[in-house]
């Protein structure tokens, strides 16, 4: 085969997938990737679009299959699917030998049972085939982690000083809600800038850590109001979690 990418792998479907499965897989991937501005996400979406443009067209798919499998022979089923029992035949599940099943993995054809199957947007799959590519928006590199840590620490110190010196009168009563909302918004934007608009538990953790640093700096400046700062800090942490999860 040439250096042409494996369009079936890009769409996460079997080479024997029906047009309906290909269409469902494409729509699921596009919805999952969304319109994120991250270059890695845009590149992934471009690859998905290119794969769908070929596999959704009967003639182009046939030509691609011929290239993929070798022009001198007809397209063949994957080895795992060819060795799998015919659909509908009741057999013992390989992962749960005590369970009989007629279900098959929608990608490789391996027998699966209700105990071990994993439901995906393109059908039930075995655990091996259910490994889906992680959305790049939730993947934080080592460099991104370092920038997030620095942003969390520096932002926490700066905002803590501003909180203890300028915003202290607003820490009490109803105004505490606005202080918390401001902190949550500020840390959301700081972490977005530091990580390139990434999302996920790691980014949320850095944001909350920065909020705790800000609260700690404020307490160092004005120790007697530490308890009053808990409400704004809690509101800020909730908003950061909601925005960055």
N, C-alpha and C positions, 0 to 999 in steps of 0.2 A: 504494500500500500504506500501511497505518496505521503508527503508531509501534511496532507489535509487533515484538519481536526476531526475527532470522532464526534459527529453530531449527536449520536445516540447518547453518548456519555454526557455531553453538554446539556441535553434535555432530561437526563436521568431516566431514560426509558430503555426497554429491550429493543434489539434490532427487529423483532417480530411484532412490535407494538402496532396496534390499529391506528388509523387516522384520528379516531376519537380520543384515544389515550395520548397521542402526541399533542393534540390540541389542548387537552386538559393539563398536561404537563407544562406546556408553554404558558398558558394563562396563569397557572400556579406560580411558576418561576417569575414571571413579569410582576405579579402582585407582590411577591416576596421581596424582589429587588427594589421595586418602586422607582421613584425618580430621584434617588439619592445623588448628590453632586460628587461624592467620592469617586476619584478616577478608577479605582479598582472595581467599584460597583458598576460604573458606566461601561467599562471594558467587558465585565461579565455579561451585562445586558446586551451589548453589541454581539457577543458570541452566541447568546441564546437566540437573538433575532436572526442571525445568519443561519443557525442550525434549523430554526423553524421554517425559514424561507425555502430551504432545500427539502426537508422531510414532509412538509405540508403539500408539496407539489408531486403528483404521482410520477411524472416523467423524470423530474430532477432527482427524486428519491431513488428510482430504479437505476439511473445512471450512477448515482453516488454509491448504491449498494454494489454495483458491478465493480467500481473502482476499489471499494473497501474490501471486498472479498476476492478480488483478482479477476481480471477480465476473462480468463480462460475457464472459469468455473462459475456455477450458479451460486447465489447467496446461500450460505448454510446457517443453520441454527447454532447458537452457542453450545459448547460441549455440555455445559451443565443442563441446559434445557433439553438437548437431544437425549441425554441419559435419564432424564426425569420421567416418571410414570405418566401415562396419558392423562389429560384433564378428566376429572370425573371418577377416576379409579380410586377406590378407598384403600389407603395404605397406612402403615404406622408412621407417625411423625418422626423424623430423624432426631429432633431435639427433645421430644417427649415420647419415647418409644411406647408408653402405655396408652397413648391417645391415637385413635384412628381418625383420618381426615381425608377429604377429597379436595381440599383447598390447595392451590399452588401459588407460589410467589409470582407476581405479575411481571417480574423482570427476568428471573433465571429459571423459573419453572419448578423450583425445589418444593416438595410438600411442606406445608405449614399448617399449624393448628391454631385454634383461638387463643391458646396459651402463649404461643411464641410469635405470632404474627405482629407486625407493626403496620398500622394504617398510615398511609402517606397520601398526599394529594393525587397521586396517580395509581392508587390501588393498594391492596395488601401486599406486603413484601416480607421476605425473611430478614433476619437481623443484619446479615452481611450486606444485602442490597439496599437496606433502609438507611445506610449512612449517607446523608445528604450533605452537600457542600454548605459550609457555614457562611451565612451572609456576611460579606466583607465589612458591613457597617458595624458588626459586633466583634470584629477581630482587631485587637489592639496589639501593635507590634511593640518590641522592646523599646524602641525610640519613643513611641507614643506613650508608653507607660512612664518613661522618664520625664517626658514633658508634662504629663498629667500630674506626676508627683511634685514637680517644681511649681506648677501652676497652683496646685492645692496648698502647698506650704506658703508660697509668697502671697497668694491671694488671701489666705487665711490671716496672715500677719497684717497685711495692709487693711483688710476689712475689719479686723479686730481692733486696730488702732482707731479707725474711723468710727467704729461702733462705740468704743469707750470714751472718745473725746468729743465727737460731734453728735452722734445719734443717741447718747445715753438718756436724755430727757424723754425720748420716744420709746424707751424700753418698757415702760410701765403702762398697764391698763390696755385700752382699746388700740392704742398706737403700736403696741407690740406686734400686732398682725401685719402692719405695714413694714415694720423692720424685718420681720421674718420673710415676707414676700420679696422685699428688696434683696435680701441676702440670697434667697433661693434663685432668683432671677440672675443675680450677678455671678454666682458660682456655675449656673447652667451655661452662661455665655463664656465664662473663663475656660471651662473644661471643653466646650465645643471648639473654641479657638485653639486650645492646646492639642487636641486629639484629631482635629479635622472633621468635626461633626460626628464622631463615633458615639455609639450607644452601648448599653449593656451593663451588667453588674460591676465590672471593673471601673468603668467611668463613674457610675453612681457612688461606688466606694470612695473614690478620690474626692468627689464633690462633698460627701458627708464628712470625710476627714478634714477637708478645708473648713467646713462650717464649725467643726469642733475646735479647730485651731483658732478660728476667729472668736469663738466663745471663750476659749482659754485666755487669749490675749486681752479680751475685754475684762475678764475677771482679774487678771493681773493688774490692770489699770485701776479698776474700781471693785475690789474684792467683796464689798458689802452687798452688791446687787447680783451675785452669781445666780441666785435662785430665780430672779426675775428674767434673766437671760435665757432660761431653759425653754420658755414658750416660743420666743422668736427663733431660737435655734431649731426647735422641733418643727416649726412651720417651714423653715428654710430647708431642712432635710427632706421633709415630705414633698415639697415642690421640686427639689432637685431630683429626687427619685422618680417622680411622675414625669418629668421632662426628659430624663436621660435613660430611663429603663429600656 
